[in-house]
Amino acid sequence: MQDAFVRAAERWPRDGVPDNPGAWIVATARNRAIDRIRRERTLVRKTELLARAAELPEDEEATIPDERLELIFACCHPALAPEAQVALTLSLVGGLTTPEIARAFLVPEPTLAQRLVRAKRKIRDAGIPLRVPAEHLMPDRLRLVLATIYLVFNAGYGPPVRRELCGEAIRLAAVLATLMPDEPEAHGLHALLLLQDARRDARVSPAGELVLLADQDRNLWDASGIEQGRRALERGLALRIPGPYQLQAAIASLHYEEPADWAQIALLYGRLAELTPTPVIELNRAVAVAMADGPEPGLEIVDGLTGLERYHLWHSTRADLLHRLGRDGEAAAAYSRALELAPSETERTFLQSRLSTVGS
Amino acid sequence: MQYMLLIYGSGDSWETLTPEQQQEIGAAYFAFTEELQSAGKMVAGDALQPITTATSIRVRDGETLTTDGPFAETKEVLGGYYLIDVDTIDEALDWAAKIPGAKHGTIEVRPVVTDYETVS
């Protein structure tokens, strides 16, 4: 409870007093208690890990936030395989149990248990330090940490949606942003996850079908999530070093505006493509350009892309633009191709319904 | 902690190089070794004769089989090693990345067993 008052004292001057301060403090106290229980669960396991690591000094006196940061960097060390990084991060930093992680990634429990044992053994035997990396290593290593957390989020974003993974990723991103307040991309990732998560209830229908952004019920958007995401983004932008996560968060934020500023979104995708030039980002830029300037210039970008021939969204985007240009014959062919390549039943159902609107 | 930095490369490339290129690589290794030594991190290091000089030995059911060449045909062959003493894998990886051979081949970084009680 006292923690909650400290938090209130920290936050209210900035955010204003909430409508119901009493309820807010109770809710905050509860959340923090849950946090503390999880952290203690995590620490028990971490202590086990440390006890096994003869090379690593066990420092009981170090403060918890600092230990967690060191732990995140150890879990996401490039000497560990990517799937081991994700599993270790969820286990040691997130405090998830082995069955929980195995279920989330649809991996048999013994396989995951084995993966964790091997990774912990490598941490011990290969001398992976429980330490924040040296400055010259930081940009690469931070990128790995951010990517791991984003991977956790995407695994939960679905479809099928696995809420607990998204929640865990947001919690990890929040921890990272708190512990590394001077890293703009830590805030950027935190913002991006909050903003994407804010439309979780609107993007899948009760029947489990994907709902396009334009067709989503705005009442199902989580206003407080959007607000939190925008505030996290502002903290990142204030540091004045743009990065891919901040740009994506800014784009996600603009999507919530009514009407959305598509010219601005197209511009941000252009900046993103400069930093991380991939055809998928160009595809997204094409959609924004089509919204801002019409289907023709959008289609021009889409048709100029190579390497996406087996990507269902390239075909469905083309189909959509062709349909808007009245070229329904070509649109139907493109929807059919997208249908063949779509990876999930949810997406096939969606594409089937689009295909029937252009008449096949 | 001690780490073995094993230098793998394509075995036939050395002979295909011009004398100037060979000299350049030799100088790069000399400079690296000197840097490692003056940092006080070097325990040992050597280059190996080419793979054509290798002989393999296997003892099966008390019989010794001696064959010419390496055990298996592999694309990348061991060409040399450094044994270093550093604090963490991060430091070991930093040194490994500076080995001239890392630009063409692969450096395998392996921790050396120091406490035989805890080997699992």
Chai-1 contact restraints between the chains, C-beta under 6 A:
chainA,res_idxA,chainB,res_idxB,connection_type,confidence,min_distance_angstrom,max_distance_angstrom,comment,restraint_id
A,A79,B,I89,contact,1.0,0.0,6.0,A-B,restraint_1
A,D125,B,P111,contact,1.0,0.0,6.0,A-B,restraint_2
A,A126,B,I89,contact,1.0,0.0,6.0,A-B,restraint_3
A,A126,B,P111,contact,1.0,0.0,6.0,A-B,restraint_4
A,G127,B,M1,contact,1.0,0.0,6.0,A-B,restraint_5
A,G127,B,T88,contact,1.0,0.0,6.0,A-B,restraint_6
A,G127,B,I89,contact,1.0,0.0,6.0,A-B,restraint_7
A,G127,B,P111,contact,1.0,0.0,6.0,A-B,restraint_8
A,I128,B,I89,contact,1.0,0.0,6.0,A-B,restraint_9
A,P129,B,T88,contact,1.0,0.0,6.0,A-B,restraint_10
